[in-house]
């Protein structure tokens, strides 16, 4: 006999967990019977296991064994495995988050079963079709029944793509729900993490994980730019397993840059909280630094989160060494506004989603 649920929430990577946590909690507070599925896309324990304790998320009901292979093989495995899960359990709708392979797989599997699909973080666009995340976003948005956009520019993107406006809802940024809930813990944790890493208040936080940045040329450009500041600032680089493997394979020697293991969500943002500057190729960190009012330089040629540039603390600086150096100097010399307000980035996104789906 099939188990009956109101909804299935599917996650697969650390950013997915951060986005799903407040919605899972709110659904269960409101007695929405939720099947929580982890595809296993992030297998590295440093990247996923401690996130459950960190965010006080209950363990998934189902964890798949997605292999660590290329994206096409992962997608194929997930489609088959999720098809089995949806056959063995009964639910009326499926929720997905963000833009990773798990997001695409769960969306396709749900629609193949004629289930309602809602996408949290709809409408983000970088205009760079070389990014797999961009392709995933466009496909998922095109087949979703509810499109929950984090900002007005995302809503405009969806309308420009001729998606039915009745399906589009501007609900705010769900990552801010998680950040706001844990903000006091993050602020209180800064002193401890600095003592643990034995650094003072003058430091940059750097993250690099996108495959497009893991080339000799791009990494040399980034590291050469950072080396210009190591006499005054510590450079802390919590390394994604993908970056660690690349550095080991290429036998790259880092001068005065502290390469450390991935950190827990709370520890990492506690580190970010005390930093002089953040340099990243991450998407979510552009939003988190905007909320935290910390200067961020995005080490890419584009961003799917332009609102963080227009209204936030972010600047897209590319991968040219001289430009990165120039923008670091500009950031260090600039004074940030004491108050940044973006519509609905207020910690209530989960409530808005619930009210749309269940009221």
Secondary structure, 3 states (H helix, E strand, C coil): CCEECCEEEEECCHHHHHHHHHHHHHHHHCCCCEEEEECCCCCCHHHHHHHHHHCCCCCCCEECCCCCCCHHHHHHHHHHHHHHHHHHEECCEEEEECCCHHHHHHHHHHHHCCCEEEEEEECCCCCCCCCHHHHHHHHHHHHCCEEEECCHHHHHHHHHCCCCHHHEEECCCHHHHHHHHCHHHHHHHHHHHHHHHCCCCCEEEEECCCHHHCCHHHHHHHHHHHHCCCCCCEEEEEECHHHHHHHHHHCCCCCCEEEEECCCHHHHHHHHHCCCEEEECCCHHHHHHHHHCCCEEECCCCCCCCHHHHCCCEEECCCCHHHHHHHHHHHHHCCCCCCCCCCCCCCCHHHHHHHHHHC
